[in-house]
Every structure is written in C-alpha cells, then in structure tokens.
C-alpha cells in the first residue's frame, strides 16, 4: 500500500511492479487522475508546454490506483488505512509518500483559511489557471520562485517582480557570485528584483515591503518553501520531527511502515548536496555537491554576460559545481557527475562548451538523459524505434521528462538525430 500518488509515490509503485516477486500494489492519493509532473508547471505558466504533456504515464499492473480521495487515518494496530469517504484498505506493508505542502507567509492569510483574492500557489494545473492577470509578484528565492518569475515574463506579463529575504536568489545553493549572476539574469529578463526584503502586508493588489515600498501586485505567488505532510504519521503515533523520522532505508519505528520522498526525514542526513538543475531563462543552471575543501578548483566569471561557473575537484573528479548561463557546461558537467568519470585536465574548454573537452563514452547512448527516472539514451532510442516518435509518447514509454523536466530539450534533440538517421537509411 502506497499513500500518495504524486511523482514519488508513482515512481516507487512502478519500480515495485517491475520486480519479479511483486504482489498486488494499491496506490492511494488525494490528487485526481491523471497525476501531473508538478515540476513542469512553470512551463505551463509560460505557455511553453500544454497541460497534457504534464500527465504522468499510466502505471503497469499489478498496481491499482485509487485517486481523488485523501487518506485520513492510518490504523497501525489493524493495518488498514481509511479514506475520507470511509472506505478502508488493508495493507501488509505501508509506504507513506505524502509529499509536502506549501509554507505560506502570514500575509497570505491565517493557516488553514482560504488565501485572500489575488494570492495563488503553484501546486496544480488548477492553481496555474487561477493566477490573476496583470502585475505579478513572486515571493521567495528558491528554485520554484526563480522558475516562476522567468515563466511569467516569458508568458508576456509586463510587470513581474521577485521579493526575497536572502542576499541573492538560491542563496542556500549558490555561492555569492553565481547568485549575483542569476539575479542579473532575472533583471535582464525584465523581472524587478528586490533582495533582502520582507513582505509586510498585501491588500487591494498592493504589496507593502518592510522598507515602505509598495509594489503593484494583481497576483501574488508565495513560493516560500514547503513543509512535510506528516500528519498521518504523527496521528498514527510514529516519531515525527518536521517530517516522518526514518533511517536511510526509509524505515520507521514500525517495521510495516516506510516513508519516502519529501515527507520523510532520515535520522542521519545523507552526505553531500543533491543535484539541482533548472532551465531558468533557457541558459541552464546547475548546482551540486560542495565547493569547499577542494583539492583543485576552477572559476569562470563573466559579469558582462551574467555567466558564472565554479567547479571543485577531488581525486581528479568533479565533487561540486555551481554553473549559471553556460548551457554546454551544464550538460557536460552533469554527464561527469552521473558517470563518475575523471574530469579533463583542461577545464576551461569544458566550461566553454568545446566538444573535444568532454570525455567520450564507450557509447553515447549509454549516457543518462533523464536523471530523475534514470533513463538512458539507449532506452529512449529503443522506445523511439518501437513507435514512440515524439516527446509525449517517449514520456509514456520511458517516464523520461516526467520528473524535473530539465531533460526535455535533450530528448527532443535525440528524436531529431534518430529521425535524421532513419531518413538517411
């Protein structure tokens, strides 16, 4: 039994279904079917992707999905979960994949109450459709806030602003010079950037900042973080801090209950930082690992073009990176990260996008293109030859592009190469 039919729950169900020893799997979730890839909502907001491309592929048997009704109770003594409609589902093993909920600032209204007119979160297709026209202000400086601000400008909004308490966007992930370059790219795209600012109040399409500035805001999008959805675990008597406490294998103190994804909180944190890859303004952004304690480092800074790259090397391999505005470097360094291959001796050509600087694989198709779902070029090529000839079909066949969506351009490029090869023969 898996509770939570978002991307994490569905991906876990699909992996279970692929095992030879898999029995029946029930997937319960509050989201109506078909579930959507939330990470791609900014592309819907910008008008670059139609909504149907966000639909996650159907699940294979033996998974049975029960969508659209939330689970309200976990009864660990009887080993059943209860939905809001009163229906009970028994389980042998329970996996909580309930995700997280937006953390809204106080100006968005009291907790649990409907937000005031003009305030909209970005968690579903319905949310994107409800964002009012006119001037828009995005609150926050994390990945969703940055993507939303760029997307609103690409959608043609004349007035878009970003208000962030930190000293630069993505200040928890990027060093200062990379963050300043990102802020400059936002400004160059037409986003009015307000850093080290706090929103004080919002009423009648006006957002008042702590320093007294008043911004016109027909739409206010709080992208101020999330909180783990841990209520079910807490009410079931499982240890909870912010998220459900688990070990590194996702096990709770109840051997029959696991928790995975953003609702879980391992008792011992995993070492190193996760890979963050954003489309941003189309030029690409990459951050992973640690830039400190490097045996060797290289920094490329180009303030005039708002570009920055920093690599940290240990034992001849890239151990940390922060890159903004250099799409070829993003692709090349991501490949090095995934393969674990040694970095080339001359790193400058790598950052500038020289093909000769990228170590060649035994077969380029063995490279992973979709990192969220571990889909290689070879798997995509096989699906293409079996009739999946465009992005939606390949997504259904392989789940590529249904995670963060950052691989969509690479998947399209592979389609074009395969089509050219087919035409040549």
C-alpha positions, 0 to 999 in steps of 0.5 A: 500500500502506497499513500500518495500518488504524486511523482514519488509515490508513482515512481516507487509503485512502478519500480515495485511492479517491475520486480519479479516477486511483486504482489498486488500494489494499491496506490492511494492519493488525494490528487485526481487522475491523471497525476501531473509532473508538478515540476513542469508547471512553470512551463505551463505558466509560460505557455511553453508546454500544454497541460497534457504533456504534464500527465504522468504515464499510466502505471503497469499492473499489478498496481491499482490506483485509487485517486481523488480521495485523501487518506485520513487515518492510518490504523497501525494496530489493524493495518488498514488505512481509511479514506475520507469517504470511509472506505478502508484498505488493508495493507501488509506493508505501508509506504507513506509518500505524502509529499509536502505542502506549501509554507505560506507567509502570514500575509497570505492569510491565517493557516488553514483559511482560504488565501485572500483574492489575488494570492495563488500557489503553484501546486496544480494545473488548477492553481496555474489557471487561477493566477490573476492577470496583470502585475505579478509578484513572486515571493521567495528565492528558491528554485520554484520562485526563480522558475516562476518569475522567468515563466511569467515574463516569458508568458508576456506579463509586463510587470513581474517582480521577485521579493526575497529575504536572502542576499541573492536568489538560491542563496542556500545553493549558490555561492555569492557570485553565481547568485549575483549572476542569476539575479542579473539574469532575472533583471535582464529578463525584465523581472524587478528584483528586490533582495533582502526584503520582507513582505509586510502586508498585501491588500487591494493588489498592493504589496507593502515591503518592510522598507515602505515600498509598495509594489503593484501586485494583481497576483501574488505567488508565495513560493516560500518553501514547503513543509512535510505532510506528516500528519498521518504519521504523527496521528498514527503515533510514529516519531515525527520531527518536521517530517516522518523520522526514518533511517536511510532505508526509509524505515520507521519505528514500525517495521510495516511502515516506510516513508519516502520522498519529501515527507520523510526525514532520515535520522542521519542526513545523507552526505553531500548536496543533491543535484539541482538543475533548472532551465531558468531563462533557457541558459541552464543552471546547475548546482551540486555537491560542495565547493569547499575543501577542494583539492583543485578548483576552477572559476569562470566569471563573466559579469558582462554576460551574467555567466558564472561557473565554479567547479571543485575537484577531488581525486581528479573528479568533479565533487561540486559545481555551481554553473549559471548561463553556460548551457554546454557546461551544464550538460557536460558537467552533469554527464561527469557527475552521473558517470563518475568519470575523471574530469579533463585536465583542461577545464576551461574548454569544458566550461566553454562548451568545446566538444573535444573537452568532454570525455567520450563514452564507450557509447553515447547512448549509454549516457543518462538523459533523464536523471530523475527516472534514470533513463538512458539514451539507449532506452529512449532510442529503443522506445523511439524505434518501437513507435514512440516518435515524439516527446509525449509518447517517449514520456509514456514509454520511458517516464523520461521528462516526467520528473524535473523536466530539465531533460526535455530539450535533450530528448527532443534533440535525440528524436531529431538525430534518430529521425535524421538517421532513419531518413538517411537509411 
